[in-house]
Amino acid sequence: MSYLLYCVFRSLPQPEPEVLPGVEGQPVLVMDHRGLSAAISELPESDLHPDLARVLAYERVVKFVFGRRTIIPMRYGCAVRDRLELAAVLDTHRNECDALLHRLEGLAEMGVQVPAGGSEIGSAAVPPARLHDSSWSGASYLLAKKLYYLGADQNVERQNELVQTLCHPLAGLFVHRKVELPSRGAPLLSLHFLVPRASVEAFREASRHSLPNDATRLLVSGPWPPYNFADFSSGRGIS
């Protein structure tokens, strides 16, 4: 019987509280192994296709456990073949888990998204595909290529300035940040912050006033389990 893996956390001497039902309504079990615990549920089928209902059920369990302790959240689809393999994974990554749990202690993830001025990295007057148009002269090609990359560089510079503008009033309210620049598939500038749980409300309030231009709407979300800061190696037995 294979198991879906939700999160990893430190074991406690007292019994674990009852956990919400997991994916496909399966009971979520807590497996303790040498000081580390993992929330798991049985996978009656091998199909892990991430439809909306499964992903939401998975995230509910992760968030439930996160509300009660420091965790290393897994991404939907992480699975092990059996409990012996889970124990081997925990043993293999024990030092990594201990260090990561220590780093995440008392912290939550907050997200800030903002439209990046309606432009995208790499956008310019000349689409990339046109740069390979055989009908262009050599001089036209070089000029178009220069304009294309100049526009891309200016776009990245503007986005970096926007990141600095957003983060300046948040100084002291987060311990680490990650930035996702816009792309054609994701036209929003996304920032992820590790924030002390006691500072979540102060962070939320400060982020709402971090841009001088009131016309630019920020999307502030969280607190979330620290998915973007839980760099847990896939390792043997996790797929």
Secondary structure, 3 states (H helix, E strand, C coil): CEEEEEEEEECCCCCCCCCCCCHHHCCEEEEEECCEEEEEEEECCCCCCCCHHHHHHHHHHHHHHHCCCCEEECCCCCEECCHHHHHHHHHHCHHHHHHHHHHHCCEEEEEEEEECCCCCCCCCCCCHHHHHCCCCCHHHHHHHHHHHHHHHHHHHHHHHHHHHHHHHHHCCCCCEEEEECCCCCCCEEEEEEEEEHHHHHHHHHHHHCCCCCCCCCCEEEEEECCHHHCCCCCCCCCC
